[in-house]
Amino acid sequence: MNKLGTISFLLALIMALLATFGVAAINDYMWLMALFGAVFAVISIGDDNASNAIILALGLSMAAGGLNAIPKVGDFIGAFAGEMSTFMTAAALVVALRWLWNMGNVMSLKG
């Protein structure tokens, strides 16, 4: 991974942990999670692991709701999965848009 991609991931991880532990001030800056996800996707997710990123985003989104049922730790794990889902969903959107661009072969229209 490129350093900027790694930094984006680590910053998102820190924000997710802070939000999970209830630091309310982080909630005003959750848009940064999506920005970090987009930066991570552009820099660190190549065509070889793009489908894995989309599957991970879907899995985190689904798990965030279901994990709350686990006694004592479910709320914590579910909240963390939800926060990281924001990061990976933005990354998956960038990957999907890149796939769409490539499938449309847009650059072939250039001439």
N, CA, C and O atoms as CSV, one atom per row, in Angstrom:
chain,resi,resn,atom,element,x,y,z
A,1,MET,N,N,0.822,-1.181,0.000
A,1,MET,CA,C,0.000,0.000,0.000
A,1,MET,C,C,0.866,1.245,0.000
A,1,MET,O,O,1.921,1.299,0.632
A,2,ASN,N,N,0.403,2.211,-0.706
A,2,ASN,CA,C,1.058,3.500,-0.701
A,2,ASN,C,C,0.912,4.120,0.686
A,2,ASN,O,O,-0.046,3.824,1.399
A,3,LYS,N,N,1.848,4.970,1.069
A,3,LYS,CA,C,1.808,5.568,2.405
A,3,LYS,C,C,0.531,6.377,2.635
A,3,LYS,O,O,-0.045,6.324,3.722
A,4,LEU,N,N,0.088,7.117,1.630
A,4,LEU,CA,C,-1.126,7.915,1.792
A,4,LEU,C,C,-2.346,7.008,1.985
A,4,LEU,O,O,-3.241,7.336,2.763
A,5,GLY,N,N,-2.386,5.888,1.293
A,5,GLY,CA,C,-3.463,4.920,1.482
A,5,GLY,C,C,-3.442,4.333,2.886
A,5,GLY,O,O,-4.488,4.169,3.513
A,6,THR,N,N,-2.247,4.017,3.377
A,6,THR,CA,C,-2.100,3.486,4.728
A,6,THR,C,C,-2.518,4.518,5.764
A,6,THR,O,O,-3.200,4.191,6.736
A,7,ILE,N,N,-2.110,5.758,5.554
A,7,ILE,CA,C,-2.482,6.832,6.480
A,7,ILE,C,C,-3.997,7.028,6.487
A,7,ILE,O,O,-4.591,7.213,7.549
A,8,SER,N,N,-4.624,6.989,5.316
A,8,SER,CA,C,-6.082,7.122,5.234
A,8,SER,C,C,-6.770,6.020,6.024
A,8,SER,O,O,-7.721,6.271,6.764
A,9,PHE,N,N,-6.279,4.797,5.859
A,9,PHE,CA,C,-6.858,3.676,6.581
A,9,PHE,C,C,-6.682,3.842,8.086
A,9,PHE,O,O,-7.632,3.644,8.844
A,10,LEU,N,N,-5.487,4.202,8.524
A,10,LEU,CA,C,-5.229,4.339,9.959
A,10,LEU,C,C,-6.050,5.471,10.575
A,10,LEU,O,O,-6.552,5.327,11.689
A,11,LEU,N,N,-6.195,6.597,9.865
A,11,LEU,CA,C,-7.012,7.691,10.374
A,11,LEU,C,C,-8.473,7.270,10.494
A,11,LEU,O,O,-9.141,7.615,11.469
A,12,ALA,N,N,-8.965,6.531,9.513
A,12,ALA,CA,C,-10.340,6.034,9.582
A,12,ALA,C,C,-10.500,5.055,10.745
A,12,ALA,O,O,-11.517,5.077,11.438
A,13,LEU,N,N,-9.516,4.211,10.959
A,13,LEU,CA,C,-9.560,3.261,12.057
A,13,LEU,C,C,-9.608,3.984,13.407
A,13,LEU,O,O,-10.370,3.601,14.295
A,14,ILE,N,N,-8.798,5.021,13.553
A,14,ILE,CA,C,-8.782,5.807,14.793
A,14,ILE,C,C,-10.133,6.500,14.992
A,14,ILE,O,O,-10.678,6.499,16.096
A,15,MET,N,N,-10.665,7.088,13.929
A,15,MET,CA,C,-11.965,7.752,14.037
A,15,MET,C,C,-13.057,6.753,14.399
A,15,MET,O,O,-13.936,7.060,15.205
A,16,ALA,N,N,-13.009,5.564,13.810
A,16,ALA,CA,C,-14.012,4.539,14.110
A,16,ALA,C,C,-13.929,4.113,15.568
A,16,ALA,O,O,-14.956,3.933,16.222
A,17,LEU,N,N,-12.726,3.954,16.076
A,17,LEU,CA,C,-12.567,3.575,17.483
A,17,LEU,C,C,-13.061,4.678,18.411
A,17,LEU,O,O,-13.735,4.399,19.403
A,18,LEU,N,N,-12.730,5.930,18.095
A,18,LEU,CA,C,-13.201,7.039,18.927
A,18,LEU,C,C,-14.720,7.129,18.922
A,18,LEU,O,O,-15.333,7.331,19.970
A,19,ALA,N,N,-15.329,6.980,17.758
A,19,ALA,CA,C,-16.786,7.023,17.667
A,19,ALA,C,C,-17.418,5.843,18.399
A,19,ALA,O,O,-18.469,5.985,19.025
A,20,THR,N,N,-16.781,4.688,18.319
A,20,THR,CA,C,-17.292,3.496,18.990
A,20,THR,C,C,-17.261,3.672,20.504
A,20,THR,O,O,-18.172,3.226,21.202
A,21,PHE,N,N,-16.231,4.312,21.004
A,21,PHE,CA,C,-16.118,4.537,22.447
A,21,PHE,C,C,-16.931,5.735,22.920
A,21,PHE,O,O,-16.899,6.082,24.100
A,22,GLY,N,N,-17.657,6.365,22.006
A,22,GLY,CA,C,-18.597,7.401,22.405
A,22,GLY,C,C,-18.084,8.824,22.399
A,22,GLY,O,O,-18.684,9.683,23.045
A,23,VAL,N,N,-17.016,9.109,21.709
A,23,VAL,CA,C,-16.538,10.482,21.601
A,23,VAL,C,C,-17.483,11.213,20.647
A,23,VAL,O,O,-17.395,11.056,19.430
A,24,ALA,N,N,-18.376,12.004,21.210
A,24,ALA,CA,C,-19.454,12.623,20.435
A,24,ALA,C,C,-18.941,13.631,19.409
A,24,ALA,O,O,-19.578,13.827,18.374
A,25,ALA,N,N,-17.824,14.261,19.669
A,25,ALA,CA,C,-17.287,15.279,18.746
A,25,ALA,C,C,-16.936,14.679,17.390
A,25,ALA,O,O,-16.936,15.386,16.383
A,26,ILE,N,N,-16.641,13.401,17.352
A,26,ILE,CA,C,-16.271,12.729,16.101
A,26,ILE,C,C,-17.450,12.688,15.136
A,26,ILE,O,O,-17.256,12.716,13.920
A,27,ASN,N,N,-18.667,12.622,15.664
A,27,ASN,CA,C,-19.846,12.494,14.808
A,27,ASN,C,C,-19.997,13.658,13.835
A,27,ASN,O,O,-20.573,13.482,12.761
A,28,ASP,N,N,-19.500,14.825,14.178
A,28,ASP,CA,C,-19.561,15.972,13.270
A,28,ASP,C,C,-18.585,15.835,12.103
A,28,ASP,O,O,-18.698,16.553,11.109
A,29,TYR,N,N,-17.652,14.939,12.219
A,29,TYR,CA,C,-16.611,14.787,11.203
A,29,TYR,C,C,-16.638,13.425,10.517
A,29,TYR,O,O,-15.635,12.996,9.945
A,30,MET,N,N,-17.767,12.754,10.571
A,30,MET,CA,C,-17.854,11.429,9.948
A,30,MET,C,C,-17.736,11.491,8.425
A,30,MET,O,O,-17.447,10.483,7.781
A,31,TRP,N,N,-17.958,12.665,7.854
A,31,TRP,CA,C,-17.755,12.810,6.411
A,31,TRP,C,C,-16.299,12.532,6.057
A,31,TRP,O,O,-15.993,12.143,4.929
A,32,LEU,N,N,-15.399,12.731,7.023
A,32,LEU,CA,C,-13.990,12.420,6.776
A,32,LEU,C,C,-13.783,10.923,6.563
A,32,LEU,O,O,-12.897,10.517,5.810
A,33,MET,N,N,-14.598,10.106,7.224
A,33,MET,CA,C,-14.486,8.649,7.017
A,33,MET,C,C,-14.723,8.308,5.551
A,33,MET,O,O,-14.004,7.497,4.968
A,34,ALA,N,N,-15.736,8.933,4.963
A,34,ALA,CA,C,-16.025,8.682,3.550
A,34,ALA,C,C,-14.893,9.214,2.672
A,34,ALA,O,O,-14.515,8.573,1.691
A,35,LEU,N,N,-14.362,10.357,3.013
A,35,LEU,CA,C,-13.242,10.917,2.250
A,35,LEU,C,C,-12.020,10.010,2.339
A,35,LEU,O,O,-11.357,9.751,1.334
A,36,PHE,N,N,-11.725,9.528,3.544
A,36,PHE,CA,C,-10.598,8.603,3.711
A,36,PHE,C,C,-10.820,7.323,2.909
A,36,PHE,O,O,-9.880,6.780,2.330
A,37,GLY,N,N,-12.059,6.842,2.876
A,37,GLY,CA,C,-12.373,5.642,2.096
A,37,GLY,C,C,-12.148,5.853,0.609
A,37,GLY,O,O,-11.622,4.980,-0.081
A,38,ALA,N,N,-12.553,7.022,0.122
A,38,ALA,CA,C,-12.358,7.322,-1.299
A,38,ALA,C,C,-10.870,7.425,-1.632
A,38,ALA,O,O,-10.419,6.897,-2.648
A,39,VAL,N,N,-10.122,8.096,-0.787
A,39,VAL,CA,C,-8.669,8.225,-1.001
A,39,VAL,C,C,-8.019,6.843,-0.968
A,39,VAL,O,O,-7.171,6.526,-1.801
A,40,PHE,N,N,-8.423,6.032,-0.002
A,40,PHE,CA,C,-7.888,4.675,0.112
A,40,PHE,C,C,-8.157,3.867,-1.149
A,40,PHE,O,O,-7.285,3.143,-1.629
A,41,ALA,N,N,-9.369,3.993,-1.682
A,41,ALA,CA,C,-9.731,3.227,-2.885
A,41,ALA,C,C,-8.917,3.663,-4.084
A,41,ALA,O,O,-8.434,2.824,-4.845
A,42,VAL,N,N,-8.759,4.952,-4.261
A,42,VAL,CA,C,-8.019,5.460,-5.422
A,42,VAL,C,C,-6.561,5.018,-5.364
A,42,VAL,O,O,-5.974,4.655,-6.383
A,43,ILE,N,N,-5.988,5.052,-4.176
A,43,ILE,CA,C,-4.554,4.793,-4.044
A,43,ILE,C,C,-4.228,3.316,-3.844
A,43,ILE,O,O,-3.257,2.812,-4.409
A,44,SER,N,N,-5.035,2.622,-3.042
A,44,SER,CA,C,-4.621,1.302,-2.581
A,44,SER,C,C,-5.400,0.121,-3.140
A,44,SER,O,O,-4.942,-1.017,-3.029
A,45,ILE,N,N,-6.553,0.356,-3.730
A,45,ILE,CA,C,-7.346,-0.768,-4.223
A,45,ILE,C,C,-7.201,-0.854,-5.735
A,45,ILE,O,O,-7.683,0.003,-6.475
A,46,GLY,N,N,-6.531,-1.900,-6.169
A,46,GLY,CA,C,-6.337,-2.118,-7.593
A,46,GLY,C,C,-7.405,-3.036,-8.153
A,46,GLY,O,O,-8.292,-3.495,-7.434
A,47,ASP,N,N,-7.306,-3.294,-9.443
A,47,ASP,CA,C,-8.286,-4.164,-10.090
A,47,ASP,C,C,-8.231,-5.591,-9.555
A,47,ASP,O,O,-9.231,-6.307,-9.598
A,48,ASP,N,N,-7.077,-6.007,-9.055
A,48,ASP,CA,C,-6.937,-7.375,-8.572
A,48,ASP,C,C,-7.691,-7.642,-7.265
A,48,ASP,O,O,-8.044,-8.788,-6.987
A,49,ASN,N,N,-7.940,-6.618,-6.471
A,49,ASN,CA,C,-8.664,-6.833,-5.218
A,49,ASN,C,C,-9.893,-5.937,-5.090
A,49,ASN,O,O,-10.370,-5.689,-3.983
A,50,ALA,N,N,-10.399,-5.456,-6.212
A,50,ALA,CA,C,-11.569,-4.580,-6.194
A,50,ALA,C,C,-12.818,-5.314,-5.727
A,50,ALA,O,O,-13.603,-4.766,-4.953
A,51,SER,N,N,-13.011,-6.537,-6.182
A,51,SER,CA,C,-14.206,-7.279,-5.759
A,51,SER,C,C,-14.156,-7.578,-4.262
A,51,SER,O,O,-15.196,-7.603,-3.603
A,52,ASN,N,N,-12.970,-7.802,-3.723
A,52,ASN,CA,C,-12.845,-8.017,-2.277
A,52,ASN,C,C,-13.280,-6.787,-1.497
A,52,ASN,O,O,-13.897,-6.912,-0.439
A,53,ALA,N,N,-12.967,-5.604,-2.002
A,53,ALA,CA,C,-13.360,-4.361,-1.325
A,53,ALA,C,C,-14.873,-4.215,-1.310
A,53,ALA,O,O,-15.450,-3.798,-0.306
A,54,ILE,N,N,-15.513,-4.553,-2.413
A,54,ILE,CA,C,-16.972,-4.449,-2.480
A,54,ILE,C,C,-17.619,-5.477,-1.549
A,54,ILE,O,O,-18.592,-5.163,-0.864
A,55,ILE,N,N,-17.097,-6.674,-1.520
A,55,ILE,CA,C,-17.634,-7.712,-0.625
A,55,ILE,C,C,-17.435,-7.305,0.837
A,55,ILE,O,O,-18.323,-7.514,1.663
A,56,LEU,N,N,-16.280,-6.729,1.158
A,56,LEU,CA,C,-16.016,-6.285,2.525
A,56,LEU,C,C,-16.985,-5.180,2.929
A,56,LEU,O,O,-17.491,-5.186,4.051
A,57,ALA,N,N,-17.249,-4.234,2.034
A,57,ALA,CA,C,-18.195,-3.156,2.339
A,57,ALA,C,C,-19.593,-3.724,2.606
A,57,ALA,O,O,-20.264,-3.303,3.548
A,58,LEU,N,N,-20.025,-4.670,1.786
A,58,LEU,CA,C,-21.333,-5.296,1.995
A,58,LEU,C,C,-21.371,-6.073,3.306
A,58,LEU,O,O,-22.349,-5.998,4.050
A,59,GLY,N,N,-20.317,-6.810,3.582
A,59,GLY,CA,C,-20.259,-7.595,4.819
A,59,GLY,C,C,-20.282,-6.735,6.060
A,59,GLY,O,O,-20.980,-7.055,7.022
A,60,LEU,N,N,-19.532,-5.648,6.054
A,60,LEU,CA,C,-19.537,-4.745,7.208
A,60,LEU,C,C,-20.901,-4.116,7.410
A,60,LEU,O,O,-21.366,-3.988,8.543
A,61,SER,N,N,-21.543,-3.725,6.328
A,61,SER,CA,C,-22.865,-3.110,6.432
A,61,SER,C,C,-23.876,-4.086,7.025
A,61,SER,O,O,-24.675,-3.716,7.885
A,62,MET,N,N,-23.838,-5.314,6.569
A,62,MET,CA,C,-24.783,-6.308,7.085
A,62,MET,C,C,-24.454,-6.690,8.526
A,62,MET,O,O,-25.358,-6.856,9.345
A,63,ALA,N,N,-23.192,-6.826,8.834
A,63,ALA,CA,C,-22.789,-7.255,10.169
A,63,ALA,C,C,-23.077,-6.193,11.219
A,63,ALA,O,O,-23.354,-6.522,12.373
A,64,ALA,N,N,-23.014,-4.939,10.838
A,64,ALA,CA,C,-23.211,-3.856,11.803
A,64,ALA,C,C,-24.572,-3.959,12.481
A,64,ALA,O,O,-24.692,-3.685,13.675
A,65,GLY,N,N,-25.582,-4.346,11.743
A,65,GLY,CA,C,-26.911,-4.471,12.334
A,65,GLY,C,C,-27.096,-5.737,13.136
A,65,GLY,O,O,-27.763,-5.719,14.170
A,66,GLY,N,N,-26.528,-6.821,12.688
A,66,GLY,CA,C,-26.756,-8.105,13.335
A,66,GLY,C,C,-25.918,-8.364,14.567
A,66,GLY,O,O,-26.299,-9.171,15.414
A,67,LEU,N,N,-24.796,-7.702,14.683
A,67,LEU,CA,C,-23.895,-7.984,15.798
A,67,LEU,C,C,-24.400,-7.427,17.134
A,67,LEU,O,O,-23.912,-7.823,18.193
A,68,ASN,N,N,-25.355,-6.527,17.088
A,68,ASN,CA,C,-25.869,-5.946,18.328
A,68,ASN,C,C,-26.539,-6.978,19.220
A,68,ASN,O,O,-26.719,-6.733,20.413
A,69,ALA,N,N,-26.909,-8.115,18.675
A,69,ALA,CA,C,-27.593,-9.152,19.448
A,69,ALA,C,C,-26.658,-9.922,20.376
A,69,ALA,O,O,-27.127,-10.634,21.263
A,70,ILE,N,N,-25.357,-9.794,20.191
A,70,ILE,CA,C,-24.395,-10.506,21.046
A,70,ILE,C,C,-24.387,-9.841,22.423
A,70,ILE,O,O,-24.178,-8.631,22.515
A,71,PRO,N,N,-24.607,-10.599,23.482
A,71,PRO,CA,C,-24.643,-10.005,24.823
A,71,PRO,C,C,-23.310,-9.345,25.199
A,71,PRO,O,O,-22.240,-9.872,24.891
A,72,LYS,N,N,-23.384,-8.222,25.846
A,72,LYS,CA,C,-22.292,-7.459,26.448
A,72,LYS,C,C,-21.369,-6.776,25.446
A,72,LYS,O,O,-21.074,-5.594,25.621
A,73,VAL,N,N,-20.904,-7.452,24.417
A,73,VAL,CA,C,-19.958,-6.840,23.480
A,73,VAL,C,C,-20.583,-6.503,22.127
A,73,VAL,O,O,-19.944,-5.871,21.285
A,74,GLY,N,N,-21.822,-6.920,21.921
A,74,GLY,CA,C,-22.465,-6.734,20.619
A,74,GLY,C,C,-22.632,-5.282,20.223
A,74,GLY,O,O,-22.431,-4.931,19.060
A,75,ASP,N,N,-22.996,-4.434,21.169
A,75,ASP,CA,C,-23.163,-3.019,20.848
A,75,ASP,C,C,-21.841,-2.398,20.396
A,75,ASP,O,O,-21.802,-1.625,19.439
A,76,PHE,N,N,-20.769,-2.745,21.091
A,76,PHE,CA,C,-19.445,-2.231,20.742
A,76,PHE,C,C,-19.011,-2.721,19.363
A,76,PHE,O,O,-18.573,-1.929,18.529
A,77,ILE,N,N,-19.132,-4.021,19.128
A,77,ILE,CA,C,-18.696,-4.595,17.854
A,77,ILE,C,C,-19.568,-4.080,16.708
A,77,ILE,O,O,-19.061,-3.762,15.633
A,78,GLY,N,N,-20.868,-3.999,16.938
A,78,GLY,CA,C,-21.778,-3.497,15.914
A,78,GLY,C,C,-21.503,-2.045,15.569
A,78,GLY,O,O,-21.534,-1.665,14.399
A,79,ALA,N,N,-21.234,-1.230,16.585
A,79,ALA,CA,C,-20.928,0.182,16.345
A,79,ALA,C,C,-19.630,0.326,15.553
A,79,ALA,O,O,-19.544,1.132,14.626
A,80,PHE,N,N,-18.625,-0.459,15.926
A,80,PHE,CA,C,-17.354,-0.389,15.203
A,80,PHE,C,C,-17.524,-0.832,13.753
A,80,PHE,O,O,-16.985,-0.203,12.843
A,81,ALA,N,N,-18.271,-1.914,13.537
A,81,ALA,CA,C,-18.512,-2.383,12.165
A,81,ALA,C,C,-19.266,-1.325,11.367
A,81,ALA,O,O,-19.006,-1.137,10.178
A,82,GLY,N,N,-20.194,-0.638,12.013
A,82,GLY,CA,C,-20.928,0.425,11.335
A,82,GLY,C,C,-20.038,1.592,10.943
A,82,GLY,O,O,-20.175,2.148,9.853
A,83,GLU,N,N,-19.140,1.955,11.822
A,83,GLU,CA,C,-18.217,3.064,11.528
A,83,GLU,C,C,-17.267,2.694,10.391
A,83,GLU,O,O,-17.031,3.498,9.489
A,84,MET,N,N,-16.731,1.494,10.434
A,84,MET,CA,C,-15.833,1.059,9.367
A,84,MET,C,C,-16.592,0.820,8.068
A,84,MET,O,O,-16.015,0.891,6.983
A,85,SER,N,N,-17.872,0.542,8.181
A,85,SER,CA,C,-18.705,0.389,6.995
A,85,SER,C,C,-18.776,1.698,6.213
A,85,SER,O,O,-18.798,1.693,4.982
A,86,THR,N,N,-18.811,2.807,6.926
A,86,THR,CA,C,-18.806,4.116,6.258
A,86,THR,C,C,-17.552,4.266,5.407
A,86,THR,O,O,-17.617,4.721,4.265
A,87,PHE,N,N,-16.430,3.888,5.961
A,87,PHE,CA,C,-15.146,3.956,5.260
A,87,PHE,C,C,-15.143,3.056,4.026
A,87,PHE,O,O,-14.798,3.493,2.928
A,88,MET,N,N,-15.534,1.789,4.219
A,88,MET,CA,C,-15.464,0.828,3.116
A,88,MET,C,C,-16.552,1.041,2.071
A,88,MET,O,O,-16.353,0.699,0.906
A,89,THR,N,N,-17.691,1.594,2.458
A,89,THR,CA,C,-18.734,1.869,1.483
A,89,THR,C,C,-18.286,2.961,0.524
A,89,THR,O,O,-18.546,2.881,-0.676
A,90,ALA,N,N,-17.620,3.970,1.044
A,90,ALA,CA,C,-17.081,5.015,0.160
A,90,ALA,C,C,-16.015,4.432,-0.763
A,90,ALA,O,O,-15.959,4.768,-1.946
A,91,ALA,N,N,-15.174,3.564,-0.220
A,91,ALA,CA,C,-14.157,2.916,-1.048
A,91,ALA,C,C,-14.811,2.052,-2.125
A,91,ALA,O,O,-14.373,2.057,-3.275
A,92,ALA,N,N,-15.857,1.311,-1.758
A,92,ALA,CA,C,-16.543,0.456,-2.724
A,92,ALA,C,C,-17.220,1.284,-3.815
A,92,ALA,O,O,-17.277,0.867,-4.971
A,93,LEU,N,N,-17.729,2.450,-3.445
A,93,LEU,CA,C,-18.343,3.317,-4.448
A,93,LEU,C,C,-17.314,3.771,-5.473
A,93,LEU,O,O,-17.598,3.782,-6.671
A,94,VAL,N,N,-16.138,4.141,-5.023
A,94,VAL,CA,C,-15.078,4.557,-5.948
A,94,VAL,C,C,-14.683,3.392,-6.853
A,94,VAL,O,O,-14.491,3.574,-8.055
A,95,VAL,N,N,-14.563,2.199,-6.278
A,95,VAL,CA,C,-14.224,1.011,-7.070
A,95,VAL,C,C,-15.303,0.733,-8.105
A,95,VAL,O,O,-14.998,0.446,-9.263
A,96,ALA,N,N,-16.569,0.819,-7.690
A,96,ALA,CA,C,-17.672,0.556,-8.621
A,96,ALA,C,C,-17.714,1.594,-9.737
A,96,ALA,O,O,-17.975,1.257,-10.892
A,97,LEU,N,N,-17.463,2.841,-9.398
A,97,LEU,CA,C,-17.441,3.883,-10.436
A,97,LEU,C,C,-16.278,3.668,-11.402
A,97,LEU,O,O,-16.404,3.909,-12.602
A,98,ARG,N,N,-15.154,3.217,-10.869
A,98,ARG,CA,C,-14.004,2.921,-11.740
A,98,ARG,C,C,-14.333,1.761,-12.673
A,98,ARG,O,O,-13.997,1.803,-13.856
A,99,TRP,N,N,-14.993,0.718,-12.144
A,99,TRP,CA,C,-15.429,-0.394,-12.987
A,99,TRP,C,C,-16.374,0.087,-14.067
A,99,TRP,O,O,-16.240,-0.293,-15.230
A,100,LEU,N,N,-17.332,0.926,-13.688
A,100,LEU,CA,C,-18.304,1.447,-14.644
A,100,LEU,C,C,-17.608,2.239,-15.744
A,100,LEU,O,O,-17.942,2.098,-16.920
A,101,TRP,N,N,-16.665,3.050,-15.373
A,101,TRP,CA,C,-15.879,3.837,-16.333
A,101,TRP,C,C,-15.138,2.923,-17.302
A,101,TRP,O,O,-15.161,3.135,-18.514
A,102,ASN,N,N,-14.488,1.914,-16.756
A,102,ASN,CA,C,-13.726,0.980,-17.587
A,102,ASN,C,C,-14.622,0.129,-18.485
A,102,ASN,O,O,-14.271,-0.155,-19.630
A,103,MET,N,N,-15.772,-0.273,-17.966
A,103,MET,CA,C,-16.685,-1.099,-18.761
A,103,MET,C,C,-17.281,-0.296,-19.923
A,103,MET,O,O,-17.548,-0.839,-20.995
A,104,GLY,N,N,-17.481,0.981,-19.696
A,104,GLY,CA,C,-17.995,1.826,-20.761
A,104,GLY,C,C,-16.945,2.164,-21.787
A,104,GLY,O,O,-17.249,2.729,-22.838
A,105,ASN,N,N,-15.698,1.815,-21.482
A,105,ASN,CA,C,-14.582,2.070,-22.388
A,105,ASN,C,C,-14.589,3.532,-22.853
A,105,ASN,O,O,-14.446,3.822,-24.041
A,106,VAL,N,N,-14.755,4.426,-21.903
A,106,VAL,CA,C,-14.920,5.840,-22.190
A,106,VAL,C,C,-13.700,6.429,-22.890
A,106,VAL,O,O,-13.841,7.301,-23.748
A,107,MET,N,N,-12.541,5.977,-22.545
A,107,MET,CA,C,-11.340,6.563,-23.127
A,107,MET,C,C,-11.193,6.227,-24.612
A,107,MET,O,O,-10.448,6.899,-25.325
A,108,SER,N,N,-11.893,5.197,-25.085
A,108,SER,CA,C,-11.821,4.866,-26.501
A,108,SER,C,C,-12.534,5.921,-27.364
A,108,SER,O,O,-12.308,5.991,-28.572
A,109,LEU,N,N,-13.376,6.720,-26.754
A,109,LEU,CA,C,-14.079,7.780,-27.490
A,109,LEU,C,C,-13.173,8.966,-27.790
A,109,LEU,O,O,-13.503,9.819,-28.613
A,110,LYS,N,N,-12.052,9.011,-27.127
A,110,LYS,CA,C,-11.136,10.138,-27.252
A,110,LYS,C,C,-10.628,10.294,-28.675
A,110,LYS,O,O,-10.367,11.408,-29.128
A,111,GLY,N,N,-10.494,9.218,-29.355
A,111,GLY,CA,C,-10.140,9.334,-30.756
A,111,GLY,C,C,-8.855,8.785,-31.088
A,111,GLY,O,O,-8.447,8.827,-32.248
